Structures are given as C-alpha cells and as structure tokens.
Amino acid sequence: MASKITLSVEPRGKPIGKLPKELVISLSDSGAALHESIAQISGASVHRLRITKGSDRSVVPNSKDTSIEATGLRNSSVIHVKDLGPQIAWRTVFIIEYLGPLLIPALFLFPLRPLVYFNYDQPLPNPSNVQLLTCAMLTLHFLKREYETLFVHRFSSATMPIFNIFKNSGHYWFLAGFNVAYWVFRPDSWAASSEPNQALVWAGLALFVFSELANLNAHLVLRNLRRPGTTERGIPSGFGFSWVTCPNYFFEILAWLGIFLASQLNLSILIFTLVGGLQMWSWAWKKEKRYRKEFGDKYKKKRTVIFPFLF
C-alpha cells in the first residue's frame, strides 16, 4: 500500500479562496495535519474549517490521535471543506454567558433597585434575609461556573461559531439573570417576607451546598478523563456515574432546586430549571448514545441519563 495518497478537495457551501483542488498527504499523517495543510494553503483559519468525507459525509476529525488511514480515506478519495465562518473560543463564550447572571442579581438587589422597582412606594424596604441569601446562592453558583470554565473544563473543540454567543448568552442573561432577579427581588415577592418558611430555607441551602460540591466533583472526574491538548475520551466512573450518564447535570438541577426552595418557591427559578433541564436531558441522551457507540461492551448502558429511575 502506498504511503502517500492524493485527495480530491472540493468546497462545500461558499467558496474558499486558494483552496487546492488536490492534496497529497501521507496515510500516517493525522487529521490535524490535514486541517493544518489545507488552512496553510488556503489562508483560512484552521478553526473555521470542517472537513468531511465525500463518500459518507462523516467528519474527518481535527485530531492528532486519528490518522488519515484510520478515517478510511484512500487514494483519489473526495473530501469536502466547509468554511464555518467567524469563530470564538468556547472558553470565551462560557465566560461571557455566565457573566450576566453573575452580576445581574447583585445589581438588581442593590444599586439598580430603586430604578427597577420605581412603581413601588419609595423608599423601598431593605432586602429581606431570604433575598440576600438567594442573591448569594446565585452569585456563588455562577462564580463556580466561571472558575470551572477557567481552570477545570477541557474542551474537545477549540472554537464555536461566533453568533452562538448571542444565543447562549441570551439564555443565561435573560432567563437566569433578568428574569430570576426581577421576580425574586421584588418588594412584594414571597422571598421578601419577614417570616419565611424556615424549613424551605434550610432544606434549600443544604441541597444547594451538597449539589454544588457533587457537581464540582463530577466535573473533575470528567476533566481527568482527558489529557491536556487531546480529544481522547474515557469511561467516567465515581460518585453518581453509576446512577446516570451525566451526574453533573443531575447535581446542577438539584442545586437550582435548592435555590428554588430557599427563595420560597419562586416560579421564575423553576422555569429556568425546567428549560435548562430539558436541554441537559437532550445533551445527556446524545452522550449516552456516543458512549455506547464508542466503547461498546466495555460501557455499562444506562437507562436513565439524568435522574435516577426517571429520565
């Protein structure tokens, strides 16, 4: 078998300047080397390129761990190259999307309070203890998210389309930021009561602390499955992983239910939890299917992907 092959290169979608019609590459070269070669010749950023096989439209991974031979490409094979458009780093997107709900609660509760609730009798009463507690829980939750983004998470892809930042930020800034803050910190909300249900407060706080720590542990387990700079994956194990596919999502939802309880059952928090939970359920099923396909009999299939015995 020849060590070098010639690939036929075709654009997919809008034209890419200087894209070669053919490319000679070694079977032992990696998928990352193929991406780098096309990026260098065409002048496009390697992060904007998506390469698929013409035979079955499967993606040729931009990975140092996957050889050209392993992808199934052979001499005269056709590859399609698509320009994904302007990109932005995953880490940057996460930092920006969490920044809104990190800052908005404290802004609504303190400096912006007279402006946001201008239609109430002035001067406004001081925030209640439950409102202060809820604000602290929201702030700690998103501070933890920012910390994990900077120091814990390892991303399988370097970038995403830049326009995704508006969609992702919209979800967090408006649904978890403005929506939650406005309703929880209203002067007439249940959280504003001077005599809150103490059972809800303590149960919510306990559930929140436990879930945040368990969620962090799950993220550390996932982080340690992947060596820095690689896209390799392993089968996760440890606390929660024997129950469901994605215990990190399970504990994330439990943490929000803790905030919901401590806030005296504010419905805006429940709405955000339900919307986010449905999205996480979809992601978790995709991950379960990927585990089954990637690891085969080595992987113990899960019937529930987020909630034990339920979903």
Salt bridges, closest charged atoms under 4 A:
GLU10 OE1 - HIS80 NE2 3.31
ASP56 OD2 - LYS53 NZ 3.78
ASP83 OD1 - ARG48 NE 2.93
GLU148 OE2 - LYS144 NZ 2.72
GLU148 OE2 - HIS219 ND1 3.05
ASP188 OD2 - ARG186 NH2 2.86
GLU212 OE2 - HIS141 ND1 2.56
GLU212 OE1 - LYS144 NZ 3.53
GLU232 OE2 - ARG227 NE 2.98
GLU252 OE2 - HIS141 NE2 3.20
GLU252 OE2 - ARG145 NH2 2.13
GLU288 OE2 - ARG292 NE 2.69
GLU294 OE1 - ARG233 NH1 3.99
GLU294 OE1 - ARG290 NE 3.89
